[in-house]
Amino acid sequence: MEKAKDTIVTLSAHEGTHLAVAGGNYRVLISGAETGGAFATIEMHVPSGGGPGPHAHPDFQESFYVLEGEVEVQSEEGIYTAGKGSYISIPKGGIVHGFKNKSDHLAKLLCVVVPSGLEEMFLEIGVPVRENEFLPPPPLDEEGLKHIQEVAQKYGQKMYPPDYFLKG
């Protein structure tokens, strides 16, 4: 019996799963379920002031390509302002990093995660929304923060306090 061939995955500019995550609108373009766990690709629309705080994921390589706007990427290695056309690759190993859109304009990023799995965290913590719909980030009271940390840990990610990079 012959093995069935994998099929090509295509999405129009408006298809995909849209999620409100941390104030942004993330669209899962392809998930690990469609790549045999090899990788996932997420389009991230990050409003002014948005972006994830300090975190690390030792088992994922994460790459970003800036499609529009700019973000400030902060890591244990320093600060880098990534504008349109910039590329950032966070290697496996657990480097603490995060990014913020410090501009007045929407930033659009293409994120590739190898292997897949991080998109599953977004699917669990995110809220389904329409294309270009932005919800305010959920309040990070003690209970909300504990929930986010538990879900992040479930998917191999560790969260750090917002002032992590100011210490030391």
FENFENLIN-V40412 format. One line per field, one symbol per residue. phi: phi as a letter, one per 40 degrees, with the letter a starting at -180 (. if undefined). psi: psi as a letter, one per 20 degrees, with the letter a starting at -180 (. if undefined). Layout:
phi = ???
psi = ???
This chain:
phi = .cccccbcbbbccbchccbcbfgcbbbccabcccbggcabbbcbbbcdgchccdaaacbbcbbbbccagabccbacchbbcbcdgcbbbccdhgccaaabccccbcbbbbbbbbcchcccccccccbdbcdgcbbccccbcdcccccccccdcdbgbbcbcdcdcccg
psi = pqpqqqqppqqriirropqookiropoogprhhijkjgrqppppoorpirqqaprqnhjqppqppohqbqqoppriiappooapiqppoorqikpprrqqojrjqpppqppppprrhhhhghhghrpprrpjppqqqqpmaggggggggggghhkkqpqqqhjgihq.
